[in-house]
Amino acid sequence: MNKSSKIILVTAAIFGILGVVLGAFAAHGLRTILTEAQLESFQTGVRYQFYHAFLLLFVGVADFLSAKQLQIIWMLTLTGVVLFSGSIYILNLDEYIIGTNVKAIVFATPIGGVFLIAAWSYMLMSLLKISSE
């Protein structure tokens, strides 16, 4: 296994572990303090984190993508998950953890979404460039 694939698979495993932990935390620990809308929003962050853990598992074992393509997909996905899911977690937990109401990071969610779309789009373009034999 090359270094790029290992980093991608480790990232996928971390996303998966955190997804289970945060999903369980939301289902059991946050149900009493978050509104239904906040809980649904939090679960959306968890869901998208899991979707992209699976994407990275696939990409990490893909032997038909170059090291450069792997690195680009990984960076786009990592940035996207951190911004998209991370901002959702912070926006819903901020007033309970930090004690403020930081809405200034609300812009990070759609920017993260753009990075996630870019990761999938770049993967599609990379796959379409592979010649069929």
N, C-alpha and C positions, 0 to 999 in steps of 0.2 A: 504494500500500500504506500502510495506516495504521500508526501507531507501535506499537500493541498487537500487530498481526500480525507486524511486523518483529521485535519482541522475542521473541515466541513462536517464530518460525522460526529466529532466531539461537540460542535455547536448544536447540531440536531439533537443530540442526547441531552444537552443542557436545556434547550428549549422544551424538550419533552418532560424532563424532570420538573422544571419550573411550571410547566403547564398543568401537570398533575397536582402539584402543591398549591398553586394559585386557584385552580378549579375547586379543589377540596376546601380551601380556605373560604372561597366565595360561597360555596354550597352550605358550609357549616358555621363558619365564623362571622361571615358578613351579613347573613340573612337578617339578623336582628338589628343591624345598624344602618344598612343601606336601604334606600327606597327600591321598589320593584324596578324602576327605570335605571337606577344606578347599578343594580345587580345584573340586569340584562346587558348593560353597557360593559361592565366588567367581564362578564362571560363572553362577550363578543371579542374582547382583547385576548382572552384565553383561547377561544376557538381559532382565531387567526394565527396565534402563536403556534398552535398545534398544526394547522394546515402547512405552515412554513417549516416546521420541524420535519414533516413528511417530505416536503419538497427537497430539503437539504439531505435527507436520507437517500432519496433517489439520485440527486446530483452527486453525492459523495461516492456512490458506487458506479456512476456512469463512466465507462471507459472510452466512450466515443466523443467526449468533450475534452478540449485541450486544457492544460493547466491554467492558461490565461482566462479561458471561458469559465472554468470552475471558480477562479478567484473573483471574477466580476459578478457572477451569480451569487456567490457567497456574500460579497460586500454589499450588494444591493439588498439582499434578503436580510442580512444582519441589521443594516441601517433601518430598513423598513420595519422590522419587528420591534426594534428598540423604540423607534419614534411612534409607530402606530399603537402597538399594544402597551408599550411603556407609558405613553401619554394618557391612554385610557385608564390604566391602573392609577396613575398619579391624580388625574382629574377626579376620579371617584373616591379616592382615599385621602386626598389632601387635607380636607378640613378635619379628619379624624386622626391623622398621623402627625401632620406638621402644625395643625391648628390654624391654618389660614385658608383662604379660598383662592388659590392660585389658578386663575383662568387664563393667564398669559400664555400658557403652553398649549392652548387649544389648537393653535396653528400646526403643531407637530403631528397631530393625527392625520390630517389629509396629506401632509408632506410624506409621512411614513407610508401611507397608502400608495402614493405615486412611486415610491421606491419599490414597493412590493409588485406593483404592476410592471415596473421596469424590469425587475428580476424575471418575471414570467415571460415578458416580451423578448428580453435578451435570450432567454433559453429557447424560445420558439424560433427566433432568427438563427441561433446557433444550430438547432436541429434541422432547419430547412436548408442550411448550407452544406449539410452532410450529403455527399453524393450517394445515390442508391446504386447498388451493384447487382 
